[in-house]
Structure formats: structure tokens, C-alpha cells
Amino acid sequence: MSASDGHALLTIALLARPGAARERLREALDHAGARVVFEDDPTTLELQALRDADPGAVLIALEPAIEDALERLDPVLASPSLTLIFDEAELAARRDGWEAQRWARHLVAKLHGHQDVLPPGSEQDQQLQPEPGLPTTPAELHADAPLEFHLREAADAAPEVPSDGLYQAPQDLSEPVSLEEALAALQPLPDAPGMPGIPVPAPAADIAASVAPIAAIGDHSRWSLVEDHVVTTTYAPAAEAAPARFDIDRLSLVELEPDTGIEGGCPGAVLVLAGIGGPDALRRLLAALPESLTTAVLVHMRLDGGRYGNLVKQMARVSALPVVLAEVAQPVDAGQVYILPDDVGIAGSQGGLHFIADAAGIRIEALPAAHSAVVLLSGADAGQVDAVLALAGAGAWVAGQIGEGCYDPTAASAVVAAGQDAGEPPQLAATIAQRWGVDA
């Protein structure tokens, strides 16, 4: 990134309706060191005023009331040289404390084009250098702190420590006390003459005689798992009459796959997984895909608040392919981009793929490996890497995003390190078009 490009990213326009969300976003921009050159309500904003401000980036607080306004501002917002950053207005208004600081750090990283999203104070962790030799042991750390002084101090203070008033050992017993002597001291006896209510210790021999002898553990002659008196009965099942012939009238062949009743659907799909930093990467990927794609594109990106309808509208502005929201019992048709909610999965049948209701969401193993691909963009769930690599071992094409725009590369870097393809979103889109284009 050149210096001029970095300067352009620091000039930003804030489009949000007046309220708490707008105030919080302005504070985050101030913390990021951005220079706000324009700030207005998108519902009343004039298109020429936004064009004259010439910002390098635009931060938009999304809410249903501004959907029509964004359509009107699309001639400016669709510019490839403009960086768009979206945030949910409702979440921005409620974001506070640690969550607000975390979002501000990610905004700083996006505007300045780096991947440092850790809080202040973590810089020293990156400067640690390995040194030869064994680490310092706990004994070496406390070599100058001997324990003898504390022991002597505890012995001197012991007489002043209050004693336990719940139990006092009998004066006529000396330590160590045997078990019989301790039991005898605790047994209450009849009052002594002239001293009512004062228990007198009984002789140890009397206590020992009153205790029933304990049977040896090895004596198991009297053990039993059943009652002494058991009434048994003999059960003789009635003889069943043998069938005159083998009944085959109700036998039938079972279908290997249930009939879903859903016609159509392509045999495979390209699954795109994304998260933090994913909207920008997804926007660049879809913008580079051709209209003549012969497979379907499934997009799974978790959003705070689940506003997947807004994501459909945002991506439809840049994609040459139709972008729709996936619905249960709908076939997966080629040449479409489907945004998957959290509770929608996929299943295969003889006719092709279709969407099903699944609380666990998309399952990687449900994709036919020979006809499918998985692309991991910024913020993809690292917990799905093993399933993705297993699908790659079965023959699927798998790739991960690299480059400065990947703000959370954990999952993408894992598949690249495992030997899968890597590239920027436009490069990955070119490979997809080459494999599933009209001429492929």
C-alpha cells in the first residue's frame, strides 16, 4: 500500500441517522485516527454532496429505515476505489466497554491496512526472543527467601493462638490417645454423687466389651444376592403353529434415498465461509465472478443480530449473479448466490442439492466432494478446518484468502499451510470461473 493510498483510507464519510449509534461510531473513528470529512443522515443526503466530499472510505450504520436511501446512493457507493464498512445501527448503539474497544481496534486495522487487533500492552509478547539454557526453577526464584525465619516466628506465636473450644481432651488422658480411650472419654455415664450433669469417663475395657465384634472382610459365607425364600415357577411357552407358507406378500424393496419431492438442484456448490472482515472480501469475490457460472455459490457468514436480508441487498449491488436468501425445501440452482442463515443446511438427493432446516447450520460433509469447493475468507470459523480438509482429501477444491485484506487469517492460513490453494478474493474468483465457467 502506498502512502497516498493510506492517506485516502484515513478520510472517511460517516452515514448514519442521528442518535446513539452515530455518536458511538464517531467515537470509534476518532479513536482510529480517521479524519471524518463528511457526516450526514443518508435519508436526507444529496448524492452530489457525498461525491464532492470525495472520501476514501464510507462507514454506514445499517437499519431498515435507510435501505431506500442506499439504493439512491448506489452510483457513488458502488465505486471500486471506495472502501465500504457496514455496521448494524442497533448493535452500535448498544456496544459499550470492552466490546466497543474491540470493535474500534478492528476498525483501526481496517483503515490503516494492518492486522494488529490486539489491545495495548501486547507488543512485548511479540519481542520475546528464545535464549539458550534451562528456565529458572521455583527454588532458584526463592533462594533469597529462607523459610527458617517464618518457622521460628510461628513457633513463638503459637502460645498466643486461641484454642478450639469445641473439644477439650480429658485431663487424665495423655497423648497419644488410643481409639478405645478416646471413645471411652466421650461416652456419657450416670451422674457422679454430688456432681449432677458431669459425665465420668468409663473404663476402656467396658467400652471395648460393648462394641460388637466386626466380621472379617474375607468372611463371605453369609453373603447372598437373592432372598432366602424364593418362589420359582416354570414357564412353558405355548407352542405356536408353524405358518403354512412363507408370507412374501408384504415384502418390498426399500429406496436407498428418500424421495424429497424437490426437483432440480445442481450436483455441487462452492461454499464460501467468512466472518470478521468477511463482508469486504466477499464483496470483492462476488464482484469478480462471471454471470455464466455453472454452479451455485453458498455463503455462510455469521452476523450479529442475524440481519441476513441486509447482506443480500449489499451483495446484490456488486454481484453479476442473482443473490437470494436460502429457504428450506428450495433446490440449489446453478448460477445463483445463496446467503445461508444460521439454521439452514443442505442435503443431497438423486436430483441434486436442496436446502433443509438444520439447527447446526451448514455441514461441510454434506457437500459432494467431486463437484464442490470451499473458500475460506477472513474470519472463517477455525473449528471447521478439519472438516474442510477432509472434504479436500475426498477430491474437493479448497482455497484460503491471503493478503492485507485478511484481518482474521486463522482458518484460511490453516488450509493454506495444509497445501491448499491461496490467493486474494479476485484471484480465487478467477479460479472458480475457470473450473465452473461455461467453457470449463
Order of alpha helices (4+ residues) and beta strands (2+ residues): alpha-beta-alpha-beta-alpha-beta-alpha-alpha-beta-alpha-alpha-alpha-alpha-alpha-alpha-beta-alpha-beta-alpha-beta-beta-beta-beta-beta-alpha-beta-alpha-beta-alpha
